Amino acid sequence: MLALSVCSYFFVSSYLVSIVVVQGRSMEPTLQDGSQYLLNRFAYLCRAPERGELAVLRDPGHRDCAVKRIVALPGECVELKDRRLYVNGRRLAEPYLPAGTPTQPLRQPFPLQLGPDQYFVLGDNRPNSEDSRIYGAISRRQILGCLFE
């Protein structure tokens, strides 16, 4: 019975649902430091990640995980100009950001053309977020799942 319980726990937490604790301020005001959310690991086994979703990913800049917002999808062209985000030449509406939030380029050169398996992710707290502006596009295999909201 104990073995079945342990196996069930590892199956559920590895493939279906697990708890995520937000660490840091990169997603404020949307997510607060120390808040807990459920990670839907199953969603991306059935479908591709979508623009606007809050995804948990293996953070390329560190050896842990991070929550970021998916803003551009495979094959799209990302550009940052005039402190705004453009995808395929059109300014991206970002209703989840406070009005006037600037999006400055950091280390990555722009425009950036995403490959067939690449995503561009940003933190909602743009001045305080390490994201694709620093480490570049992420691959699909780096995305673990999306948050239940």
PyMOL commands that set and color helices and strands:
alter all, ss='L'
color gray80, all
select helices_A, chain A and resi 2-15+43-46+126-128+132-135+140-142
alter helices_A, ss='H'
color red, helices_A
select strands_A, chain A and resi 17-21+36-40+54-58+65-72+77-81+84-87+90-91+112-113+118-122+138-139+143-147
alter strands_A, ss='S'
color yellow, strands_A
deselect
rebuild
show_as cartoon
